[in-house]
């Protein structure tokens, strides 16, 4: 199997089940960086699949010209210039109230709300769209600032964090379905014990929703079950204990192990050697890393050296589904990421039918 074929299979392994769900429950996804040929191609493809109603933010004339130049259909694709949108005055009023509630002030409400990231975040916060994808043509800080200021946080999650989904069915011991959820891959440099426990639980919920089965969650360390009695290893072990308690209290259908080394989490043969009384030791579906350096380095190695296809990161800890993609995102990754946040929106509407957290 060549790498190109394996990547095609990797994309399909992740996206096909998501698109099947969305054909039954289509969602509106706003792309805040709409002046991008990659976004146009993805939007047209999602419309063709009858899975997502795309909303592109940006200069309307520029987007239409780009689509015409490359022969991309904008049929059933909504294109908005935030400052010219019908909801713009209402969003300005609401954003001003948000700032006043938080004790912040600004002299340029209209200028701030006209920024696509802010307008897109307000769209999903107030029900004008179901999910949001941004970052393909902008700096992460601009997107994160808009999210923090505009979208309610989940009260049970202490800090925002990022989850990247990797698909690599050509690799051995890579999750039960050739999919692995990596967290936190983008936001918390040195997570606390409580942070790690929350990351494990919330990523487990994401995996449970997308995989449709009980996920296996591993909290990673350089140590397995006390083999190295260091402070970082003890922190991971404590986080695993907290997470297991929450699983029991909340009746979650999760399997959690930690602290464990990466080979123990992924390779049943290694688990057989290193774990006492091992039972079913299938490969973990969720990998929770002890810090951002370990997660980000692992992500890049798996992506660039092992041929894994990445989707996301999905921003967790918010009351609405959002993804912050890198500026180097491929069309296939953008397509899968849009499908992922849209499917997250299905879960949101199931959990919060009245639209509030």
FIRO-953010 format. One record per residue (C-alpha): residue number from 1; residue in one letter; chain; x negated, y, z. Coordinates in pm, 1 decimal. Layout:
N
+-----+------+-----+----------+----------+----------+
| seq | type | mol |       px |       py |       pz |
+-----+------+-----+----------+----------+----------+
| NUM |    a |   A |        X |        Y |        Z |
...
+-----+------+-----+----------+----------+----------+
END
This chain:
357
+-----+------+-----+----------+----------+----------+
| seq | type | mol |       px |       py |       pz |
+-----+------+-----+----------+----------+----------+
|   1 |    x |   A |      0.0 |      0.0 |      0.0 |
|   2 |    x |   A |   -146.4 |    338.3 |    -91.3 |
|   3 |    x |   A |   -116.6 |    640.8 |    134.2 |
|   4 |    x |   A |    134.4 |    817.2 |    -89.1 |
|   5 |    x |   A |    371.6 |    520.3 |    -76.0 |
|   6 |    x |   A |    329.9 |    487.3 |    299.6 |
|   7 |    x |   A |    413.5 |    854.5 |    349.9 |
|   8 |    x |   A |    728.2 |    825.8 |    137.9 |
|   9 |    x |   A |    834.7 |    533.6 |    355.0 |
|  10 |    x |   A |    743.2 |    726.1 |    669.0 |
|  11 |    x |   A |    967.3 |   1016.6 |    571.5 |
|  12 |    x |   A |   1258.3 |    787.0 |    482.4 |
|  13 |    x |   A |   1222.2 |    590.0 |    807.2 |
|  14 |    x |   A |   1290.7 |    906.7 |   1005.3 |
|  15 |    x |   A |   1525.7 |   1106.0 |    781.7 |
|  16 |    x |   A |   1760.4 |    843.4 |    633.5 |
|  17 |    x |   A |   1945.7 |    767.8 |    960.6 |
|  18 |    x |   A |   1968.0 |   1139.4 |   1041.3 |
|  19 |    x |   A |   2113.6 |   1230.2 |    702.2 |
|  20 |    x |   A |   2365.9 |    948.1 |    738.3 |
|  21 |    x |   A |   2485.2 |   1102.4 |   1066.7 |
|  22 |    x |   A |   2500.5 |   1450.4 |    917.7 |
|  23 |    x |   A |   2709.5 |   1339.1 |    623.1 |
|  24 |    x |   A |   2973.1 |   1251.0 |    882.2 |
|  25 |    x |   A |   2910.5 |   1564.2 |   1092.4 |
|  26 |    x |   A |   2760.0 |   1841.0 |    872.8 |
|  27 |    x |   A |   2596.4 |   2132.1 |   1057.1 |
|  28 |    x |   A |   2491.1 |   2489.3 |    977.3 |
|  29 |    x |   A |   2114.9 |   2540.7 |    998.2 |
|  30 |    x |   A |   1964.5 |   2889.3 |    977.9 |
|  31 |    x |   A |   1613.7 |   2920.2 |    828.9 |
|  32 |    x |   A |   1464.5 |   3242.8 |    960.4 |
|  33 |    x |   A |   1178.2 |   3249.4 |    705.8 |
|  34 |    x |   A |   1399.4 |   3228.1 |    400.1 |
|  35 |    x |   A |   1163.9 |   3387.5 |    146.3 |
|  36 |    x |   A |    973.7 |   3064.0 |     92.9 |
|  37 |    x |   A |    991.0 |   2826.3 |   -202.8 |
|  38 |    x |   A |    962.0 |   2529.8 |     33.1 |
|  39 |    x |   A |   1275.4 |   2646.2 |    214.6 |
|  40 |    x |   A |   1462.8 |   2691.5 |   -114.5 |
|  41 |    x |   A |   1380.3 |   2338.0 |   -226.5 |
|  42 |    x |   A |   1480.6 |   2193.1 |    111.4 |
|  43 |    x |   A |   1804.7 |   2392.9 |    121.1 |
|  44 |    x |   A |   1906.1 |   2274.7 |   -226.2 |
|  45 |    x |   A |   1826.6 |   1915.0 |   -130.7 |
|  46 |    x |   A |   2030.9 |   1932.1 |    190.9 |
|  47 |    x |   A |   2327.1 |   2073.3 |     -0.6 |
|  48 |    x |   A |   2296.0 |   1794.1 |   -254.9 |
|  49 |    x |   A |   2298.6 |   1543.2 |     32.5 |
|  50 |    x |   A |   2614.1 |   1711.7 |    169.8 |
|  51 |    x |   A |   2447.4 |   1702.4 |    510.3 |
|  52 |    x |   A |   2370.8 |   2064.0 |    605.6 |
|  53 |    x |   A |   2500.4 |   2410.7 |    520.3 |
|  54 |    x |   A |   2178.1 |   2615.8 |    490.1 |
|  55 |    x |   A |   2164.5 |   2983.0 |    589.2 |
|  56 |    x |   A |   1854.3 |   3168.1 |    467.4 |
|  57 |    x |   A |   1750.3 |   3497.2 |    628.2 |
|  58 |    x |   A |   1545.5 |   3757.4 |    446.0 |
|  59 |    x |   A |   1558.3 |   3995.5 |    152.7 |
|  60 |    x |   A |   1853.2 |   3877.4 |    -57.1 |
|  61 |    x |   A |   1715.8 |   4003.8 |   -386.9 |
|  62 |    x |   A |   1373.1 |   3850.5 |   -322.2 |
|  63 |    x |   A |   1522.0 |   3511.3 |   -232.6 |
|  64 |    x |   A |   1747.7 |   3507.5 |   -537.7 |
|  65 |    x |   A |   1462.4 |   3611.4 |   -764.7 |
|  66 |    x |   A |   1238.2 |   3337.3 |   -625.0 |
|  67 |    x |   A |   1512.3 |   3079.1 |   -676.9 |
|  68 |    x |   A |   1574.3 |   3195.7 |  -1034.7 |
|  69 |    x |   A |   1203.0 |   3193.9 |  -1116.1 |
|  70 |    x |   A |   1168.2 |   2829.2 |  -1008.9 |
|  71 |    x |   A |   1507.7 |   2703.6 |  -1121.4 |
|  72 |    x |   A |   1634.0 |   2626.9 |   -769.8 |
|  73 |    x |   A |   2010.0 |   2627.9 |   -719.5 |
|  74 |    x |   A |   2151.7 |   2841.7 |   -439.1 |
|  75 |    x |   A |   2498.4 |   2691.5 |   -474.0 |
|  76 |    x |   A |   2655.6 |   2659.6 |   -128.0 |
|  77 |    x |   A |   2344.2 |   2821.0 |     26.8 |
|  78 |    x |   A |   2423.9 |   3132.8 |    230.0 |
|  79 |    x |   A |   2165.9 |   3412.0 |    201.0 |
|  80 |    x |   A |   2171.0 |   3696.3 |    455.3 |
|  81 |    x |   A |   1978.0 |   4014.7 |    515.0 |
|  82 |    x |   A |   2020.2 |   4056.7 |    893.8 |
|  83 |    x |   A |   2053.0 |   4436.1 |    882.5 |
|  84 |    x |   A |   2331.8 |   4409.2 |    624.2 |
|  85 |    x |   A |   2521.7 |   4121.3 |    787.3 |
|  86 |    x |   A |   2875.9 |   4168.1 |    915.8 |
|  87 |    x |   A |   2771.2 |   4052.2 |   1265.1 |
|  88 |    x |   A |   2479.2 |   4295.1 |   1288.8 |
|  89 |    x |   A |   2657.3 |   4567.0 |   1496.3 |
|  90 |    x |   A |   2802.9 |   4305.6 |   1733.5 |
|  91 |    x |   A |   2464.0 |   4136.1 |   1777.1 |
|  92 |    x |   A |   2304.6 |   4473.9 |   1853.6 |
|  93 |    x |   A |   2558.1 |   4530.3 |   2131.4 |
|  94 |    x |   A |   2505.1 |   4182.9 |   2273.9 |
|  95 |    x |   A |   2128.0 |   4204.8 |   2254.5 |
|  96 |    x |   A |   2134.8 |   4537.7 |   2437.0 |
|  97 |    x |   A |   2341.5 |   4375.6 |   2713.5 |
|  98 |    x |   A |   2090.7 |   4090.4 |   2736.9 |
|  99 |    x |   A |   1801.8 |   4334.5 |   2778.7 |
| 100 |    x |   A |   1992.8 |   4542.8 |   3031.7 |
| 101 |    x |   A |   2077.6 |   4230.4 |   3232.8 |
| 102 |    x |   A |   1708.5 |   4137.2 |   3240.3 |
| 103 |    x |   A |   1599.7 |   4488.1 |   3332.3 |
| 104 |    x |   A |   1424.7 |   4544.0 |   2998.9 |
| 105 |    x |   A |   1461.7 |   4845.5 |   2773.6 |
| 106 |    x |   A |   1383.7 |   4928.8 |   2414.2 |
| 107 |    x |   A |   1444.2 |   5236.2 |   2198.8 |
| 108 |    x |   A |   1496.5 |   5038.7 |   1880.2 |
| 109 |    x |   A |   1771.0 |   4779.7 |   1928.2 |
| 110 |    x |   A |   1862.5 |   4784.9 |   1558.4 |
| 111 |    x |   A |   1501.4 |   4739.0 |   1450.5 |
| 112 |    x |   A |   1453.4 |   4440.6 |   1682.1 |
| 113 |    x |   A |   1782.0 |   4266.2 |   1593.6 |
| 114 |    x |   A |   1708.6 |   4307.0 |   1222.0 |
| 115 |    x |   A |   1406.6 |   4079.0 |   1262.5 |
| 116 |    x |   A |   1502.0 |   3737.5 |   1121.8 |
| 117 |    x |   A |   1383.4 |   3539.4 |   1426.2 |
| 118 |    x |   A |   1590.1 |   3751.0 |   1665.1 |
| 119 |    x |   A |   1895.3 |   3755.4 |   1439.6 |
| 120 |    x |   A |   1871.4 |   3379.6 |   1382.0 |
| 121 |    x |   A |   1841.2 |   3312.0 |   1754.9 |
| 122 |    x |   A |   2148.5 |   3526.5 |   1821.1 |
| 123 |    x |   A |   2336.1 |   3340.2 |   1547.0 |
| 124 |    x |   A |   2291.7 |   3005.9 |   1719.1 |
| 125 |    x |   A |   2342.9 |   3149.1 |   2068.0 |
| 126 |    x |   A |   2679.8 |   3295.2 |   1967.8 |
| 127 |    x |   A |   2803.0 |   3014.5 |   1744.2 |
| 128 |    x |   A |   2740.6 |   3158.7 |   1397.2 |
| 129 |    x |   A |   2506.5 |   2865.5 |   1323.6 |
| 130 |    x |   A |   2440.8 |   2529.5 |   1488.4 |
| 131 |    x |   A |   2060.3 |   2504.2 |   1475.6 |
| 132 |    x |   A |   1755.1 |   2704.9 |   1371.3 |
| 133 |    x |   A |   1425.2 |   2639.8 |   1193.6 |
| 134 |    x |   A |   1148.7 |   2900.2 |   1175.8 |
| 135 |    x |   A |    775.6 |   2955.4 |   1174.6 |
| 136 |    x |   A |    687.4 |   2851.8 |    818.8 |
| 137 |    x |   A |    594.5 |   3209.5 |    725.1 |
| 138 |    x |   A |    530.8 |   3371.8 |   1062.4 |
| 139 |    x |   A |    328.1 |   3357.7 |   1382.3 |
| 140 |    x |   A |    454.9 |   3131.9 |   1663.8 |
| 141 |    x |   A |    450.9 |   3415.6 |   1919.2 |
| 142 |    x |   A |    711.7 |   3612.0 |   1721.7 |
| 143 |    x |   A |    947.3 |   3315.0 |   1718.6 |
| 144 |    x |   A |    895.5 |   3224.6 |   2084.0 |
| 145 |    x |   A |    956.6 |   3583.8 |   2195.2 |
| 146 |    x |   A |   1289.3 |   3584.4 |   2008.7 |
| 147 |    x |   A |   1392.4 |   3252.0 |   2163.2 |
| 148 |    x |   A |   1305.5 |   3356.9 |   2517.3 |
| 149 |    x |   A |   1498.0 |   3682.8 |   2484.9 |
| 150 |    x |   A |   1803.8 |   3553.0 |   2300.0 |
| 151 |    x |   A |   1885.8 |   3190.9 |   2394.5 |
| 152 |    x |   A |   1988.2 |   3054.0 |   2731.5 |
| 153 |    x |   A |   1744.8 |   2809.1 |   2893.1 |
| 154 |    x |   A |   1855.2 |   2472.9 |   3027.8 |
| 155 |    x |   A |   1861.6 |   2505.8 |   3407.4 |
| 156 |    x |   A |   1718.8 |   2157.9 |   3468.0 |
| 157 |    x |   A |   1405.5 |   2216.9 |   3255.0 |
| 158 |    x |   A |   1139.8 |   2431.2 |   3429.7 |
| 159 |    x |   A |    956.1 |   2541.3 |   3111.7 |
| 160 |    x |   A |   1001.0 |   2530.1 |   2735.5 |
| 161 |    x |   A |    793.7 |   2264.6 |   2561.1 |
| 162 |    x |   A |    750.3 |   2113.4 |   2216.9 |
| 163 |    x |   A |    815.8 |   1762.2 |   2085.6 |
| 164 |    x |   A |    665.5 |   1642.6 |   1758.1 |
| 165 |    x |   A |    805.9 |   1328.0 |   1600.5 |
| 166 |    x |   A |    555.5 |   1117.0 |   1407.0 |
| 167 |    x |   A |    657.2 |    855.0 |   1153.1 |
| 168 |    x |   A |    398.0 |    594.6 |   1053.9 |
| 169 |    x |   A |    553.0 |    253.8 |    979.8 |
| 170 |    x |   A |    223.1 |    151.5 |    815.2 |
| 171 |    x |   A |     41.0 |    165.0 |   1152.2 |
| 172 |    x |   A |     33.1 |   -122.9 |   1396.7 |
| 173 |    x |   A |    176.9 |    -73.4 |   1746.4 |
| 174 |    x |   A |    339.6 |    255.7 |   1652.2 |
| 175 |    x |   A |    669.2 |    240.9 |   1838.7 |
| 176 |    x |   A |    935.7 |    -17.9 |   1781.1 |
| 177 |    x |   A |   1064.2 |    162.6 |   1471.1 |
| 178 |    x |   A |    741.7 |    314.0 |   1336.2 |
| 179 |    x |   A |    838.8 |    638.4 |   1512.3 |
| 180 |    x |   A |    674.9 |    801.1 |   1813.7 |
| 181 |    x |   A |    776.9 |   1117.3 |   2001.8 |
| 182 |    x |   A |    479.5 |   1320.8 |   2130.5 |
| 183 |    x |   A |    519.1 |   1578.5 |   2410.5 |
| 184 |    x |   A |    420.0 |   1847.4 |   2492.6 |
| 185 |    x |   A |    248.5 |   1935.9 |   2164.9 |
| 186 |    x |   A |    270.5 |   2312.5 |   2170.6 |
| 187 |    x |   A |    345.5 |   2518.3 |   2479.9 |
| 188 |    x |   A |    227.3 |   2422.4 |   2831.1 |
| 189 |    x |   A |   -154.4 |   2412.4 |   2860.0 |
| 190 |    x |   A |   -166.1 |   2245.8 |   3203.9 |
| 191 |    x |   A |    174.4 |   2105.9 |   3301.9 |
| 192 |    x |   A |    253.2 |   2052.2 |   3668.9 |
| 193 |    x |   A |    385.7 |   1728.2 |   3811.3 |
| 194 |    x |   A |    742.1 |   1858.0 |   3785.6 |
| 195 |    x |   A |    676.0 |   1978.9 |   3431.3 |
| 196 |    x |   A |    555.7 |   1634.0 |   3324.7 |
| 197 |    x |   A |    858.6 |   1464.9 |   3480.6 |
| 198 |    x |   A |   1096.3 |   1704.6 |   3303.6 |
| 199 |    x |   A |    911.0 |   1657.4 |   2974.0 |
| 200 |    x |   A |    948.0 |   1279.4 |   3008.0 |
| 201 |    x |   A |   1322.0 |   1299.1 |   3082.0 |
| 202 |    x |   A |   1413.4 |   1553.5 |   2812.9 |
| 203 |    x |   A |   1203.9 |   1383.5 |   2545.4 |
| 204 |    x |   A |   1361.4 |   1053.8 |   2645.4 |
| 205 |    x |   A |   1706.7 |   1205.3 |   2589.9 |
| 206 |    x |   A |   1597.8 |   1323.5 |   2245.3 |
| 207 |    x |   A |   1459.3 |    980.6 |   2156.2 |
| 208 |    x |   A |   1770.1 |    806.4 |   2291.1 |
| 209 |    x |   A |   1992.8 |   1022.8 |   2072.9 |
| 210 |    x |   A |   1785.7 |    981.2 |   1757.3 |
| 211 |    x |   A |   1692.8 |    614.7 |   1792.6 |
| 212 |    x |   A |   2032.5 |    503.4 |   1918.5 |
| 213 |    x |   A |   1882.3 |    273.6 |   2180.7 |
| 214 |    x |   A |   1695.6 |    264.0 |   2512.0 |
| 215 |    x |   A |   1362.4 |    446.2 |   2465.0 |
| 216 |    x |   A |   1033.3 |    333.7 |   2616.6 |
| 217 |    x |   A |    852.5 |    630.6 |   2774.5 |
| 218 |    x |   A |    484.9 |    627.4 |   2872.8 |
| 219 |    x |   A |    312.9 |    898.1 |   3076.4 |
| 220 |    x |   A |    -46.9 |    885.1 |   2956.2 |
| 221 |    x |   A |   -370.5 |    915.9 |   3149.9 |
| 222 |    x |   A |   -733.3 |    803.8 |   3138.3 |
| 223 |    x |   A |   -624.9 |    565.5 |   3415.4 |
| 224 |    x |   A |   -389.4 |    268.0 |   3434.8 |
| 225 |    x |   A |   -213.1 |    210.1 |   3765.4 |
| 226 |    x |   A |   -488.8 |    351.5 |   3981.4 |
| 227 |    x |   A |   -787.9 |    215.4 |   3788.8 |
| 228 |    x |   A |   -940.2 |    563.9 |   3822.3 |
| 229 |    x |   A |   -848.0 |    741.1 |   4142.5 |
| 230 |    x |   A |   -886.6 |   1094.9 |   4009.9 |
| 231 |    x |   A |   -662.4 |   1391.0 |   4084.7 |
| 232 |    x |   A |   -534.7 |   1415.2 |   3722.5 |
| 233 |    x |   A |   -444.7 |   1045.0 |   3726.4 |
| 234 |    x |   A |   -261.4 |   1081.1 |   4057.2 |
| 235 |    x |   A |    -66.9 |   1377.2 |   3915.5 |
| 236 |    x |   A |     56.1 |   1167.5 |   3622.6 |
| 237 |    x |   A |    147.8 |    880.6 |   3856.3 |
| 238 |    x |   A |    347.5 |   1121.0 |   4074.7 |
| 239 |    x |   A |    524.0 |   1261.9 |   3768.5 |
| 240 |    x |   A |    619.6 |    909.8 |   3658.0 |
| 241 |    x |   A |    764.8 |    840.0 |   4003.0 |
| 242 |    x |   A |    972.0 |   1160.3 |   3991.5 |
| 243 |    x |   A |   1093.9 |   1073.9 |   3643.0 |
| 244 |    x |   A |   1195.2 |    722.2 |   3749.2 |
| 245 |    x |   A |   1390.7 |    866.2 |   4042.6 |
| 246 |    x |   A |   1577.5 |   1099.6 |   3805.6 |
| 247 |    x |   A |   1651.2 |    811.8 |   3570.3 |
| 248 |    x |   A |   1805.4 |    620.8 |   3860.1 |
| 249 |    x |   A |   1998.7 |    920.3 |   3995.3 |
| 250 |    x |   A |   2136.8 |   1024.4 |   3656.6 |
| 251 |    x |   A |   2202.2 |    673.0 |   3529.1 |
| 252 |    x |   A |   1985.7 |    722.3 |   3219.9 |
| 253 |    x |   A |   1913.1 |    427.2 |   2993.9 |
| 254 |    x |   A |   1533.5 |    472.6 |   2989.6 |
| 255 |    x |   A |   1227.1 |    258.9 |   3051.9 |
| 256 |    x |   A |    941.2 |    460.5 |   3209.0 |
| 257 |    x |   A |    580.3 |    357.7 |   3272.1 |
| 258 |    x |   A |    292.7 |    561.8 |   3410.0 |
| 259 |    x |   A |     20.0 |    637.7 |   3468.5 |
| 260 |    x |   A |   -114.4 |    427.7 |   3178.8 |
| 261 |    x |   A |   -386.9 |    447.6 |   2918.5 |
| 262 |    x |   A |   -290.1 |    489.4 |   2553.0 |
| 263 |    x |   A |   -379.1 |    131.3 |   2458.4 |
| 264 |    x |   A |   -159.9 |     -3.2 |   2738.3 |
| 265 |    x |   A |    129.4 |    214.9 |   2619.7 |
| 266 |    x |   A |    103.6 |    109.1 |   2255.3 |
| 267 |    x |   A |    -56.5 |   -236.7 |   2231.6 |
| 268 |    x |   A |    119.9 |   -528.8 |   2403.9 |
| 269 |    x |   A |   -207.0 |   -724.8 |   2414.0 |
| 270 |    x |   A |   -377.1 |   -449.7 |   2613.9 |
| 271 |    x |   A |    -79.6 |   -426.9 |   2847.9 |
| 272 |    x |   A |   -101.8 |   -802.4 |   2906.3 |
| 273 |    x |   A |   -461.0 |   -763.3 |   3024.7 |
| 274 |    x |   A |   -432.6 |   -441.3 |   3225.8 |
| 275 |    x |   A |    -85.8 |   -440.0 |   3383.7 |
| 276 |    x |   A |     11.5 |   -658.3 |   3678.3 |
| 277 |    x |   A |    295.1 |   -898.4 |   3603.3 |
| 278 |    x |   A |    368.4 |   -760.6 |   3255.4 |
| 279 |    x |   A |    708.6 |   -837.6 |   3109.7 |
| 280 |    x |   A |    825.9 |   -705.5 |   2772.8 |
| 281 |    x |   A |    549.7 |   -460.0 |   2672.3 |
| 282 |    x |   A |    664.0 |   -336.9 |   2332.8 |
| 283 |    x |   A |    503.1 |    -19.9 |   2200.9 |
| 284 |    x |   A |    620.0 |    300.9 |   2366.2 |
| 285 |    x |   A |    853.6 |    531.6 |   2173.7 |
| 286 |    x |   A |    767.9 |    842.8 |   2376.9 |
| 287 |    x |   A |    417.2 |    951.6 |   2474.0 |
| 288 |    x |   A |    391.4 |   1219.9 |   2742.2 |
| 289 |    x |   A |     42.4 |   1369.8 |   2750.2 |
| 290 |    x |   A |   -127.7 |   1505.2 |   3063.1 |
| 291 |    x |   A |   -209.8 |   1839.0 |   2900.0 |
| 292 |    x |   A |   -179.1 |   2036.4 |   2578.9 |
| 293 |    x |   A |   -535.5 |   1966.0 |   2461.8 |
| 294 |    x |   A |   -482.2 |   1589.6 |   2469.3 |
| 295 |    x |   A |   -145.2 |   1613.5 |   2292.1 |
| 296 |    x |   A |   -250.5 |   1852.6 |   2018.7 |
| 297 |    x |   A |   -577.1 |   1672.1 |   1941.4 |
| 298 |    x |   A |   -394.8 |   1337.6 |   1922.5 |
| 299 |    x |   A |   -129.5 |   1487.0 |   1695.6 |
| 300 |    x |   A |   -384.8 |   1624.1 |   1449.0 |
| 301 |    x |   A |   -587.7 |   1301.9 |   1442.1 |
| 302 |    x |   A |   -280.4 |   1089.2 |   1376.7 |
| 303 |    x |   A |   -155.8 |   1328.9 |   1109.8 |
| 304 |    x |   A |   -478.7 |   1395.5 |    920.0 |
| 305 |    x |   A |   -671.7 |   1072.0 |    972.8 |
| 306 |    x |   A |   -405.7 |    803.3 |   1013.1 |
| 307 |    x |   A |   -147.9 |    930.1 |    761.8 |
| 308 |    x |   A |    135.7 |    986.1 |   1008.6 |
| 309 |    x |   A |    402.9 |   1228.7 |    887.8 |
| 310 |    x |   A |    502.8 |   1490.3 |   1145.6 |
| 311 |    x |   A |    838.5 |   1657.3 |   1209.4 |
| 312 |    x |   A |    880.7 |   1958.9 |   1436.2 |
| 313 |    x |   A |    782.1 |   2063.4 |   1689.3 |
| 314 |    x |   A |   1132.5 |   2074.8 |   1830.9 |
| 315 |    x |   A |   1155.9 |   2336.5 |   2105.5 |
| 316 |    x |   A |   1296.7 |   2169.1 |   2417.7 |
| 317 |    x |   A |   1443.6 |   2335.1 |   2724.3 |
| 318 |    x |   A |   1678.5 |   2565.7 |   2533.1 |
| 319 |    x |   A |   2056.5 |   2553.1 |   2523.9 |
| 320 |    x |   A |   2052.3 |   2545.7 |   2143.1 |
| 321 |    x |   A |   1855.1 |   2327.9 |   1895.0 |
| 322 |    x |   A |   1547.5 |   2503.5 |   1751.1 |
| 323 |    x |   A |   1233.5 |   2393.4 |   1567.4 |
| 324 |    x |   A |    913.1 |   2592.2 |   1524.2 |
| 325 |    x |   A |    732.3 |   2447.5 |   1223.1 |
| 326 |    x |   A |    368.0 |   2529.4 |   1136.6 |
| 327 |    x |   A |    286.3 |   2757.0 |    845.4 |
| 328 |    x |   A |    125.3 |   2457.8 |    671.3 |
| 329 |    x |   A |    446.8 |   2254.5 |    685.9 |
| 330 |    x |   A |    518.0 |   2036.9 |    382.6 |
| 331 |    x |   A |    857.4 |   2027.2 |    215.8 |
| 332 |    x |   A |    914.5 |   1672.4 |    342.1 |
| 333 |    x |   A |    833.7 |   1769.4 |    700.5 |
| 334 |    x |   A |   1054.4 |   2077.9 |    673.3 |
| 335 |    x |   A |   1338.2 |   1864.5 |    536.0 |
| 336 |    x |   A |   1309.5 |   1612.1 |    819.0 |
| 337 |    x |   A |   1277.0 |   1881.7 |   1083.0 |
| 338 |    x |   A |   1595.2 |   2052.8 |    962.3 |
| 339 |    x |   A |   1775.7 |   1719.3 |    977.8 |
| 340 |    x |   A |   1643.3 |   1659.5 |   1330.6 |
| 341 |    x |   A |   1766.2 |   1990.2 |   1476.7 |
| 342 |    x |   A |   2099.5 |   1947.1 |   1301.4 |
| 343 |    x |   A |   2142.8 |   1604.3 |   1461.6 |
| 344 |    x |   A |   2047.6 |   1762.7 |   1794.4 |
| 345 |    x |   A |   2336.7 |   2001.8 |   1734.2 |
| 346 |    x |   A |   2569.3 |   1701.4 |   1712.4 |
| 347 |    x |   A |   2453.7 |   1598.8 |   2059.8 |
| 348 |    x |   A |   2500.0 |   1953.5 |   2189.2 |
| 349 |    x |   A |   2860.4 |   1966.6 |   2071.0 |
| 350 |    x |   A |   2926.1 |   1628.4 |   2232.8 |
| 351 |    x |   A |   2776.7 |   1737.0 |   2566.3 |
| 352 |    x |   A |   2919.1 |   2090.3 |   2565.5 |
| 353 |    x |   A |   3247.1 |   2089.7 |   2369.6 |
| 354 |    x |   A |   3333.6 |   2437.2 |   2501.0 |
| 355 |    x |   A |   3010.0 |   2580.7 |   2366.0 |
| 356 |    x |   A |   2843.0 |   2667.9 |   2695.6 |
| 357 |    x |   A |   2575.2 |   2516.1 |   2915.2 |
+-----+------+-----+----------+----------+----------+
END
